[in-house]
Amino acid sequence: MTSNHLQLKLRQTQQLSQNLQYSLRVLQMSGQEIEREVEDWLADNPLLERAPLPESPLEPNRLSAAISQTHRHLGGDDAENAWENLAAEENLYHYLHAQVCEHPLTELEAAHVHVLIDFLDEHGYLTESVEDIIDHTPLEWQLCEEDIEIAIENLQNFEPAGIATANLNQSLLHQLSRLPASHVRRCAAMIVKDHLDELRPSQKQNINFLSKKLPEYPAETIQAALEMIADLNPYPAYGFASDEPTSYIQPEVSVKETAQGWVVQSNDHVFPRVQINTELADALNEAEEIDPIWKEKNAEAKQKVDMLNQRKSTVIRIAEYIVERQQDFFEFGEMGLVPMLLKECAQYLDLAESTISRAVNQKYLACPRGIFPLRYFFSQTAVTGEDDEGISQNVIKALLVQIINAENKQKPYSDNELMNLLKQQGISISRRTVAKYRDLLGIAAASGRQEC
């Protein structure tokens, strides 16, 4: 006897209107992306026009994210050529997003990969832990560790080789794994895995040193392995264009110290300003009959103005929240950072976590200590100190840099010694975690830092 069982499952889903979806996309755009979007709006809708800037704006100078780069102004034909060149160059993130459809992924797997791509750093590395990625994505996305791990595995199959790996060692090993199997490749993998930090600039010294460490390989194989490693790409993102023509960043907000404390000011030169063309709008209102197309354009123009105002308001509110929570950072620098999550900001501002995530995307804050992405201030608690207060990962990294910069270069600290020095300052983390943060900072092991 058989029986049929009928199961009913209730599931809540949130359907966003087309206008809301577009508004969220506008919120996520960088300064340059929204500027290009606004240009399209102005070309498409005669009811929209540029609004004049206030009489006393903040300085409109573009600020460079890389101090070593020289600031140069572009004008006239040079500016046009710069934008044309930008369009012709391939951006790493665009290149990766475009590849998603080329791989046999389910719709859900593809969505997870799209999310993961935006967590890659400027080198193409994935330095965030799985836990951090989950903590910094909206709760309503319902991501779990398995989702992220599968997405990492899928993304690492993309080009360029080595993408989405955690550090230089993993990137080189991943690139080696794509080469044909051989004794030379196996030797190269062993060098990268166990001895990369011990290599010296001298080829002869390296061959002599590695011959002792890897006696199973002849000197010729070791030399070929070193040449193979030298041909690999240390940074997966190398050769791709950045989002800005000359890597300049225009901070959306500026934080300055006043008699009343630290305050946030908006940079109105970065936030596009548009308004309704009142002359044309009045003419339409006075007309006895209005073409449906013009009614649509009128409603559309009002929506676009509201979108820009909402975008600006949200970014400023987040910046004000950052200033309120991170007072010690503006006073003392990285050492003053406190752990802060996107979901905490969302609860405080009474906004969706996904809205906060989009709003901090590619938005920057300028202050006397430099220019920082808004996302920089949202860091997970890495450890609990002696006073049971959370300590930000960025604080620990800053301490490591400070300790290593002050060490004796003839006898640099080992990871175990660094662990003990941090413990003396009330920070208890494992030697393995110290090594992980050191790798993320791009700092070599003790043997690689030693000076003769």
N, C-alpha and C positions, 0 to 999 in steps of 0.2 A: 504494500500500500504506500503510495507516495502522497506527499502533501506539499503544496506550494506555500512558500513563505514570502510575504510582502513586507519589505522594510521601507519605512519612510524616514527621510533625513531632512531636517530643517537647516537651512544655511542662509546666513545673512550676507548680502552683497551690497556694495555701495556703488551706485551708478552715478557717474558725474556727467553733468550736462556738457554739451560741446563748448559753450562759452566758459564754463568753469575749468575745463581741461585746458583751454587755450590760455586762460588767465594764469594757471599754474605753470604753464610752459614759459610765459612771459616772466614770471617771478624767478624762474630758474636761470634765465639767460644772463650771460656776462654783460659787462658794460658795452663792449663792442658789438655783441650779438643783438642787444636791444636797440642800439643805435641804427644798425642796418635794418632791423625790423621796422623801426619808426620811419625810416626813409621810404620803405615800401608802403606804409600806411599813407604817408603824405602824397605819394605818387598815385595812389589808388582812390583816395577820398578827398575831393575838393573842399569838403566841410572842415577838414583838419588843417591846422597851420602851426608853425613854430610859435611858442610863447616866448616873450622876451625874458632874459635873465634878470634877476634882481640887481639893484644898483651896486650892492657891495657883496659880491660873491667871494667865496674862498679862492685862493690862488688856483688857476686852472692848470698849472704845470703838471705834466705827466711825471710820475716818480718811478724810477727803475727798481725792479725787484732784485736785480743783481747789481751790487755796488760797482763791480768791475767794469760794467758796460757804460759807454759814453752816451749821454743824452743828446740827441740831435733833433732839431725841428724839421718837419717835412712840410712843404708847401707847394702849391701849383701843380705842375706836371709831376714833380717828384712824389707828391702825396698820392696822386692817381696811380703812378707806377707801383708804389708800395702796396696799395690795396690790390692791384692786379696780381702782383707777385704772391701776395698772401693767398689769394684764391687758387693760384696754380700749385702752391705747395701743399703737401699732404700732412695733415695733422694726425698724430698717433691715435688719439681717441676716436676721431672720425674714421680713421682707417680700421680700427678694431670693431667699432659699432657696425661698419659696413660689412665686415666679415661674418657677422652672426648668422645671416641668412644663407651663407655658403656651407654651413656645417649642419649635419643631421641632428638637430636639437628639437625637442618638443617646444611648444609655445611657452611653457612655464620655465623650462631650462634656459631658453633664449632670454627671457625676461631677467632671470637671475644673473646671466652673464653680462647683460647690459648694465645692471646695477653694479656689478663687480668692476667693470671697466673704469667707472668713475672714481674708484678707490685707488687706482694705480697712481704712484707718484710720478714726478717729472722724468725719472729715469726708466719708467716702465716696470718698476718693482712693485710688489704688493707687500708693503711693510706692516700693514695693519693685521692684527690677529683675527681669527674667525670671530672671537667673542667681541672684539672692538667693532667689527663690521656690523654685527647684529645689533649692538648697542647704538650704533650711529645710523641705523636705518629705521624708518617709521614702524612702529609697533603693528600697525594695521597690515603691513606687508607679510607678517607672520613668517619670517625667515627663521630657519633652524640651522644648526651646525652642518647637518648633512646636505642641505641645499647649497650652502656656501662652499663646502668641500667639493661637491660635484661641479659647481660653477668654476672653481679654481682649476680642477682637472680639465674641464672643457676649454677654458680660456688658454691654458698652457699648450693646447694643440694649435693655437692660432699662430700667424706670422706677425712679427718676427720671432724667431726662436729665442727662448729665454724669457718671454713675456710672462708677467704675473708670478714670477719667482720672488723669494723673499730677500735675497741678497746676491752679491757677486758670485759666491761659491755655487749656489743653487743655479744661477743663470748659466754659468759656464758648464756645469754638469748637464744641464738640460740641453744646451747646444751640442755638447759632445754626444749625447744619446741619439741625436738625429744623424750623426755621421756614420758611415759604414763601419761595421765591427772590425777591429784589428788589434794587434799587440800594441801599436802606438796609441790607439784610442784608449785602451785599458790603462796604459801607463799614464796618459794624460789625466784620466779620471782620478787615478790614485794621487797624483800630484796636487790636483785641485782640491780633492777631498781632505787630504791630510797635511799638505806642505805648502799651500799657496801663500800663507802669511810668512813663511820662512824664506821665500825666494829673495834673491839679491839682484841688483841691476846687472851684475857681471854674469854673462852666460857661462863662462868657464867655472866660476865659483859654484853656480847652480848645478852644473853637471857633476862636479866633484862631490858636492854635498848630497845630491840625490842618488848618486851611485852607491853611497854608503847606506842611505835610507831604503833604497830599492835595489838590493843586490841581484834580484832575479832578472833585471833588465840591463842589457849592455848600454854603454855610453851613447851609441848611435841611436838607439831607440829613445833614450831619454832626451837627446837633443831634438829628435823629430817630434816628440811629445810636447816639448817646450815651444817649438815652432807652431805646432797645431794650436796650442793654447793662445799664443800671441795673435793668431789669425781670428780668434773669436771676438765677439762684440761684448765689451764689458757692460754696456748699458743698452738694453733692448730698444730704448727710445732714440738712440743715436741716429742722426740723419733725418729725423722728422721735424717738421716745422712746429714752432710754438704757436699759441693762439694770437699773439700780438706781433706786429711787423718787426718791432725792435725790442721785444720783451719788456715793454713798458706797461706799467700798471697804473690805472687811475683809481685811487681809493674812493669808494662811494661815500665814506664817512671819515671824519677826522676827530681825534680825541685830544683835547687841549686842557691844560691845567689853568684854572681861574681861582679867584679868591673864594669862590663857592665850592671848589673842588674840581674833579675831572668832569668835563662835559662833552657831549657828542654834538658835532656840527655836520650837516650834510654838505656834500660837494655838489652844488647844483649844476656844475658843468658836466658832471658824469651822468646825472639823472636826466634823461631826455624830457623836455617840457613841450607839450603840445596843448592846443586849445581849440575850441570851436570857432570857426570863422563867423563872427556875429553878423556881419553884413549879409552874407549868403544865407545864414540861418533865418534872419529877420525877413528876407525876401521870400523864403519858402513858407514862413508862417503867415505872411500876408497874402499868399497866392490862394485863389479860390479852390483850385484843384491841384493836388500834388501827385506826381508820378510815384507809383509804389517803389520804384528803384530809389528815389530820393528819400522816401520815408525810411527805407532800409539803411541808406547811407547815413542819415541823421542819427538813427538809433545806434548804428555801428560806431560812429564817431564818439558819442557819449560813452559807450562801453570802453573804447580804447583809452580815453582820457581817465576814466575810473580805474582801469587796469594799471596805468602808469602811477597814478596817485597811490593806489593800494600797494604796489611794488615798493615804492619809495618809503611809505609809512612802515611797512613790515621790516625792511632792512634797518631803518633807524631805530625802531623799537627793540630789535634784537641787539643792535650795537649798544643801546642804553642798558639793556639787561647785562651784557658782557661787562660794561664799565662798572655797574653796580656790584657784580659778583667777583670781578677780578681786580679790585682796587689795588691789591698788593703787587700785581704784575706791573701796573703803570708806575708804581713807586719804586719797586726793587728789581723788576725784570723777571726772567723765567722762573727764578727761585720762588717767586710769589704766586705762581699759578696754583689754582685749586681745581680739583676734579669737577667737571661740569658736563652734564649730558644734554642731548637734544630734547629728550622727553621732559626734563626739568624745565627747560626754557619754554617748551610748548605749554606745559601746565601753567606756568607763571603768566604767560601772555594770552592764555585761553585760545590757543590756536592748535591746529592739527600738527602732529609731529612731522608728517610729510611736508607740510607747509614750511616749517623751520628748516628741514633738510634742503628743500629747494632754495629757500631764501639765502642760505649761507653759501650756496654753490657759486664759486668764482666771484665772490664779493670780498672787498678788501677794506681794511681799516688802517689809517695812518695815525701814528702817535710819535712822541719824541724818541721812542726806542726803535722806530722803523715802521715798515709796512708788513702787515700780517693778514693772511686769509681769515675771514670770520670763523671758518671751521677749525682753525688752529686753537682757538680758546675752548673748544669742546673736547675734553680729554677724559678718558676713563680713569678711575682710581686704579693705580697699579699695586698699591700695598697700603696696609694700615700702619701708621707710625705708633710710637710709644704712647702718645696721648689719644690713641684710638681715632684720630682724624685721618681721612683719606689723603694720600699723597699722589699727585698727578704723575703720570709717566714722563711728561715733559720736564718736570722738576728733577726727576732722577737722572734723566739724560743730561740736563744742564749741570748737575753735580758731577757726573762722570767726566764731562768735558773739562770742568774746572779742576778736578783732581788730576786728570791726565796731563793737562797743560802745565801744571805745577810740579810734576814728577821729575825725578832725576833721569835724564835721557840716557845715561850710561847704564842705569839699573831701573828700567820701567816697571811699574806694578803689574803683577799677574792678575788674572781675573779673580783669583781667590783673595789676593790682597785688596783689590778694589771692593770686593764683597765685604771684607772686614772693616775697611775705611768707611763704607756707607753705613755699616752697622753701628759704628761709633757715633754717627749722626742721627741714630734712631730709625734707620731704614733697613729693614730685614728682608733681603731678597736672596735667592739662591745664586750660586756661581754661574749656573746655566743662564739665568735671567740677565745677569751682568753681561755675559758674553753676547746674548741676544741684542741688548740695547747698544752695546759697543759696535756690533755689526751694523745695526740700523743707522748709527751715526757715521758709518764709514771709517771707523778707527781700527787700525790693525791690532793684532794680538801683541803681547809684550815683546816677543822676538822680532816682530816687524817694526816696532817703534824704537828699538835699541839703536843708539848711535855709538859708533866706535870712537 
